[in-house]
Amino acid sequence: MKASTTQVRISPRKVRLVVDTVRGKSVNQAMNILTFTRKKAARSVQKLLKSAVANAVENHGVSDVDDLVIDRITVDAGPTLKRFTPRARGRATPIRKRTSHIRVLLRERG
């Protein structure tokens, strides 16, 4: 009962702030928290959590979604897009557009 998403265009540091609030919680409680979290990453994590619940129901035959708990949720760094912006006196400074890989693993309570 797992799901993952790759190359989300948010830095891993920002996604971890959201992920830490739902780690170890039940799926219903986590959905409520993510619905009212005012961070861009909350939407991506919520979509991933819905996907993991759908996988649990379709592939593993889970009948009661209320018994599902977030067992493990991790955020790793994905590839970094490297860009440059012009600066004074003909110089350029790098801009690193970071991406994240998010993985969630659910388990049944009990």
N, CA, C and O of each residue as an XYZ file, in Angstrom:
440
protein
N       0.837     -1.174      0.000
C       0.000      0.000      0.000
C       0.879      1.234      0.000
O       1.078      1.895      1.019
N       1.397      1.516     -1.188
C       2.319      2.628     -1.289
C       2.037      3.413     -2.545
O       1.348      2.947     -3.453
N       2.582      4.613     -2.581
C       2.496      5.477     -3.756
C       3.693      6.409     -3.728
O       4.255      6.696     -2.671
N       4.073      6.874     -4.909
C       5.189      7.811     -4.964
C       4.971      8.787     -6.106
O       4.276      8.494     -7.079
N       5.571      9.932     -5.963
C       5.576     10.928     -7.031
C       6.991     11.466     -7.146
O       7.698     11.620     -6.151
N       7.386     11.745     -8.369
C       8.754     12.181     -8.600
C       8.761     13.535     -9.284
O       7.800     13.928     -9.947
N       9.855     14.228     -9.107
C      10.135     15.508     -9.742
C       9.042     16.546     -9.517
O       8.609     17.223    -10.449
N       8.606     16.658     -8.268
C       7.677     17.720     -7.883
C       8.490     19.002     -7.785
O       9.536     19.019     -7.136
N       8.030     20.073     -8.415
C       8.836     21.291     -8.506
C       8.753     22.154     -7.248
O       8.448     23.345     -7.320
N       9.026     21.542     -6.100
C       9.127     22.242     -4.825
C      10.383     21.692     -4.158
O      10.683     20.505     -4.287
N      11.109     22.533     -3.456
C      12.341     22.060     -2.840
C      12.013     21.074     -1.713
O      10.990     21.214     -1.043
N      12.877     20.082     -1.508
C      12.615     19.072     -0.476
C      12.475     19.663      0.927
O      11.715     19.149      1.747
N      13.191     20.717      1.193
C      13.119     21.351      2.512
C      11.711     21.869      2.798
O      11.217     21.747      3.919
N      11.071     22.445      1.787
C       9.718     22.969      1.958
C       8.692     21.845      2.066
O       7.722     21.959      2.816
N       8.902     20.761      1.321
C       7.964     19.632      1.374
C       8.064     18.938      2.729
O       7.053     18.496      3.273
N       9.268     18.840      3.276
C       9.447     18.169      4.572
C       8.696     18.873      5.692
O       8.251     18.223      6.638
N       8.547     20.188      5.603
C       7.769     20.921      6.612
C       6.332     20.412      6.659
O       5.754     20.263      7.736
N       5.761     20.147      5.489
C       4.383     19.659      5.410
C       4.310     18.188      5.811
O       3.415     17.783      6.553
N       5.253     17.397      5.318
C       5.250     15.955      5.571
C       5.394     15.649      7.059
O       4.791     14.698      7.558
N       6.182     16.442      7.764
C       6.394     16.199      9.198
C       5.119     16.376     10.012
O       4.990     15.798     11.091
N       4.173     17.167      9.507
C       2.928     17.382     10.252
C       1.983     16.185     10.163
O       1.134     16.013     11.038
N       2.111     15.349      9.121
C       1.176     14.228      8.948
C       1.794     12.867      9.212
O       1.084     11.861      9.206
N       3.082     12.808      9.441
C       3.749     11.512      9.655
C       3.177     10.808     10.891
O       3.098     11.401     11.967
N       2.779      9.537     10.730
C       2.261      8.739     11.836
C       0.782      8.914     12.118
O       0.243      8.232     12.990
N       0.115      9.801     11.411
C      -1.304     10.060     11.646
C      -2.172      9.107     10.822
O      -1.695      8.465      9.886
N      -3.454      9.026     11.187
C      -4.385      8.257     10.369
C      -4.646      9.019      9.079
O      -4.400     10.222      8.999
N      -5.148      8.311      8.068
C      -5.348      8.931      6.762
C      -6.384     10.051      6.842
O      -6.187     11.113      6.251
N      -7.479      9.830      7.560
C      -8.515     10.865      7.674
C      -7.985     12.114      8.368
O      -8.258     13.235      7.940
N      -7.237     11.915      9.427
C      -6.666     13.041     10.163
C      -5.656     13.793      9.290
O      -5.606     15.022      9.301
N      -4.855     13.037      8.536
C      -3.858     13.659      7.663
C      -4.523     14.467      6.555
O      -4.053     15.551      6.211
N      -5.612     13.949      5.997
C      -6.343     14.677      4.951
C      -6.896     16.000      5.481
O      -6.847     17.020      4.794
N      -7.424     15.974      6.706
C      -7.936     17.205      7.307
C      -6.819     18.218      7.518
O      -6.993     19.405      7.240
N      -5.690     17.758      8.002
C      -4.551     18.655      8.230
C      -4.096     19.267      6.907
O      -3.859     20.473      6.831
N      -3.972     18.443      5.868
C      -3.479     18.929      4.586
C      -4.470     19.875      3.904
O      -4.064     20.780      3.175
N      -5.755     19.668      4.139
C      -6.765     20.531      3.533
C      -6.617     21.966      4.014
O      -6.823     22.906      3.246
N      -6.262     22.138      5.278
C      -6.191     23.477      5.861
C      -4.768     23.995      6.029
O      -4.564     25.033      6.660
N      -3.785     23.296      5.480
C      -2.407     23.768      5.521
C      -2.184     24.717      4.353
O      -2.452     24.374      3.202
N      -1.696     25.902      4.656
C      -1.507     26.920      3.620
C      -0.083     26.891      3.079
O       0.666     27.859      3.211
N       0.272     25.778      2.475
C       1.573     25.617      1.829
C       1.338     24.995      0.459
O       0.406     24.211      0.278
N       2.172     25.340     -0.487
C       2.045     24.793     -1.833
C       2.241     23.276     -1.844
O       1.597     22.569     -2.618
N       3.120     22.788     -0.994
C       3.422     21.360     -0.959
C       2.253     20.535     -0.428
O       2.167     19.340     -0.710
N       1.361     21.146      0.328
C       0.250     20.397      0.922
C      -0.635     19.771     -0.147
O      -1.133     18.660      0.034
N      -0.835     20.470     -1.252
C      -1.668     19.945     -2.334
C      -1.037     18.702     -2.964
O      -1.736     17.725     -3.234
N       0.273     18.730     -3.199
C       0.963     17.583     -3.787
C       0.936     16.381     -2.853
O       0.722     15.252     -3.296
N       1.152     16.619     -1.562
C       1.142     15.531     -0.591
C      -0.263     14.956     -0.464
O      -0.424     13.744     -0.320
N      -1.279     15.811     -0.515
C      -2.660     15.332     -0.414
C      -3.033     14.466     -1.616
O      -3.687     13.436     -1.454
N      -2.626     14.868     -2.809
C      -2.894     14.067     -4.001
C      -2.195     12.714     -3.908
O      -2.761     11.692     -4.295
N      -0.969     12.710     -3.397
C      -0.224     11.473     -3.244
C      -0.894     10.555     -2.233
O      -0.959      9.343     -2.441
N      -1.388     11.120     -1.146
C      -2.067     10.338     -0.118
C      -3.357      9.720     -0.664
O      -3.669      8.568     -0.363
N      -4.103     10.483     -1.463
C      -5.310      9.941     -2.096
C      -4.962      8.786     -3.031
O      -5.694      7.800     -3.105
N      -3.857      8.910     -3.734
C      -3.408      7.846     -4.633
C      -3.036      6.589     -3.858
O      -3.350      5.478     -4.283
N      -2.364      6.764     -2.718
C      -1.987      5.616     -1.894
C      -3.223      4.909     -1.335
O      -3.254      3.681     -1.260
N      -4.246      5.684     -0.943
C      -5.491      5.094     -0.445
C      -6.185      4.327     -1.563
O      -6.695      3.230     -1.334
N      -6.211      4.889     -2.770
C      -6.827      4.207     -3.902
C      -6.082      2.916     -4.234
O      -6.706      1.911     -4.575
N      -4.753      2.936     -4.136
C      -3.964      1.721     -4.353
C      -4.292      0.664     -3.318
O      -4.377     -0.522     -3.637
N      -4.478      1.094     -2.072
C      -4.797      0.144     -0.997
C      -6.145     -0.523     -1.247
O      -6.300     -1.723     -1.021
N      -7.115      0.253     -1.711
C      -8.452     -0.292     -1.944
C      -8.465     -1.199     -3.176
O      -9.010     -2.302     -3.129
N      -7.872     -0.741     -4.269
C      -7.935     -1.481     -5.525
C      -7.007     -2.691     -5.563
O      -7.407     -3.770     -5.999
N      -5.772     -2.512     -5.109
C      -4.769     -3.570     -5.271
C      -4.643     -4.499     -4.075
O      -4.257     -5.657     -4.232
N      -4.961     -4.009     -2.884
C      -4.760     -4.811     -1.681
C      -6.065     -5.181     -0.994
O      -6.044     -5.852      0.038
N      -7.192     -4.764     -1.537
C      -8.492     -5.165     -1.010
C      -8.813     -4.642      0.376
O      -9.502     -5.318      1.140
N      -8.336     -3.470      0.716
C      -8.651     -2.878      2.016
C     -10.111     -2.431      1.996
O     -10.528     -1.680      1.115
N     -10.883     -2.903      2.979
C     -12.308     -2.576      2.991
C     -12.599     -1.311      3.795
O     -13.488     -0.540      3.435
N     -11.855     -1.093      4.883
C     -12.126      0.066      5.740
C     -10.958      1.047      5.660
O      -9.883      0.796      6.205
N     -11.180      2.151      4.982
C     -10.132      3.157      4.797
C      -9.804      3.853      6.116
O      -8.709      4.391      6.281
N     -10.758      3.843      7.061
C     -10.539      4.511      8.347
C      -9.437      3.854      9.172
O      -8.902      4.474     10.091
N      -9.088      2.597      8.851
C      -8.046      1.886      9.594
C      -6.649      2.144      9.055
O      -5.676      1.669      9.640
N      -6.522      2.870      7.975
C      -5.205      3.107      7.379
C      -4.451      4.209      8.121
O      -5.017      5.233      8.504
N      -3.152      3.963      8.311
C      -2.265      4.891      9.013
C      -1.039      5.120      8.135
O      -0.587      4.203      7.450
N      -0.503      6.332      8.151
C       0.725      6.627      7.413
C       1.887      6.000      8.178
O       2.261      6.464      9.255
N       2.448      4.942      7.606
C       3.539      4.231      8.260
C       4.866      4.946      8.017
O       5.631      5.192      8.949
N       5.124      5.273      6.757
C       6.384      5.929      6.425
C       6.123      6.901      5.282
O       5.464      6.553      4.303
N       6.633      8.101      5.407
C       6.543      9.085      4.327
C       7.880      9.810      4.257
O       8.340     10.392      5.240
N       8.495      9.765      3.079
C       9.833     10.328      2.926
C       9.873     11.316      1.774
O       9.098     11.230      0.821
N      10.794     12.253      1.891
C      11.031     13.241      0.837
C      12.519     13.225      0.521
O      13.353     13.448      1.399
N      12.843     12.960     -0.734
C      14.226     12.955     -1.191
C      14.398     14.016     -2.268
O      13.432     14.445     -2.899
N      15.633     14.425     -2.465
C      15.928     15.427     -3.484
C      15.901     14.784     -4.861
O      16.430     13.690     -5.062
N      15.284     15.473     -5.795
C      15.280     15.037     -7.185
C      16.333     15.812     -7.959
O      17.195     16.458     -7.363
N      16.268     15.752     -9.273
C      17.234     16.514    -10.070
C      17.017     18.013     -9.917
O      15.892     18.481     -9.740
N      18.108     18.749     -9.988
C      18.057     20.202     -9.840
C      18.198     20.850    -11.209
O      19.132     20.554    -11.954
N      17.267     21.733    -11.532
C      17.364     22.498    -12.773
C      18.283     23.684    -12.523
O      18.066     24.458    -11.591
N      19.303     23.825    -13.350
C      20.271     24.892    -13.146
C      20.024     25.996    -14.160
O      20.040     25.762    -15.369
N      19.795     27.197    -13.655
C      19.539     28.359    -14.488
C      20.467     29.490    -14.028
O      21.072     29.408    -12.959
N      20.569     30.530    -14.834
C      21.409     31.666    -14.487
C      20.629     32.953    -14.661
O      19.766     33.059    -15.532
N      20.941     33.926    -13.824
C      20.325     35.243    -13.933
C      21.425     36.295    -14.064
O      22.461     36.194    -13.406
N      21.211     37.293    -14.901
C      22.241     38.316    -15.088
C      22.380     39.205    -13.852
O      21.405     39.489    -13.156
N      23.603     39.630    -13.603
C      23.904     40.520    -12.485
C      24.728     41.702    -12.999
O      24.985     41.837    -14.196
N      25.120     42.525    -12.079
C      25.855     43.736    -12.453
C      27.226     43.401    -13.034
O      27.816     42.368    -12.716
N      27.715     44.285    -13.883
C      29.063     44.227    -14.457
C      29.289     42.964    -15.282
O      30.388     42.409    -15.290
N      28.249     42.512    -15.972
C      28.395     41.398    -16.906
C      28.506     40.031    -16.277
O      28.864     39.064    -16.948
N      28.208     39.939    -15.010
C      28.319     38.645    -14.335
C      26.985     37.904    -14.385
O      25.965     38.457    -14.798
N      27.015     36.648    -13.959
C      25.795     35.851    -13.847
C      25.867     35.053    -12.549
O      26.938     34.599    -12.147
N      24.728     34.890    -11.905
C      24.690     34.068    -10.696
C      23.739     32.892    -10.924
O      22.727     33.028    -11.611
N      24.070     31.751    -10.348
C      23.249     30.562    -10.586
C      21.941     30.589     -9.796
O      21.873     31.132     -8.693
N      20.921     29.996    -10.378
C      19.654     29.744     -9.705
C      19.443     28.240     -9.752
O      19.505     27.633    -10.821
N      19.194     27.641     -8.601
C      18.958     26.204     -8.539
C      17.477     25.966     -8.278
O      16.973     26.292     -7.203
N      16.785     25.402     -9.251
C      15.367     25.079     -9.109
C      15.278     23.621     -8.696
O      15.431     22.716     -9.516
N      15.028     23.409     -7.417
C      15.093     22.060     -6.861
C      13.783     21.307     -7.049
O      12.707     21.902     -7.121
N      13.900     19.986     -7.127
C      12.723     19.121     -7.239
C      12.774     18.078     -6.129
O      13.811     17.861     -5.502
N      11.621     17.434     -5.898
C      11.496     16.478     -4.806
C      10.898     15.169     -5.299
O      10.101     15.148     -6.238
N      11.294     14.081     -4.653
C      10.648     12.784     -4.809
C       9.964     12.477     -3.481
O      10.616     12.475     -2.437
N       8.655     12.216     -3.508
C       7.897     11.941     -2.285
C       7.383     10.511     -2.357
O       6.832     10.098     -3.377
N       7.560      9.756     -1.281
C       7.083      8.376     -1.208
C       6.294      8.195      0.080
O       6.695      8.681      1.137
N       5.161      7.487     -0.016
C       4.332      7.231      1.170
C       4.022      5.746      1.241
O       3.773      5.097      0.225
N       4.040      5.226      2.448
C       3.728      3.830      2.714
C       2.649      3.774      3.794
O       2.833      4.314      4.884
N       1.539      3.130      3.496
C       0.428      3.019      4.435
C       0.398      1.633      5.042
O       0.876      0.671      4.441
N      -0.167      1.535      6.238
C      -0.400      0.229      6.856
C      -1.740      0.271      7.574
O      -2.271      1.340      7.879
N      -2.272     -0.913      7.835
C      -3.543     -0.986      8.558
C      -3.276     -0.963     10.050
O      -2.336     -1.591     10.535
N      -4.110     -0.235     10.769
C      -3.971     -0.142     12.222
C      -4.355     -1.493     12.834
O      -5.320     -2.137     12.422
N      -3.570     -1.889     13.822
C      -3.949     -3.123     14.502
C      -2.883     -4.139     14.617
O      -3.111     -5.212     15.176
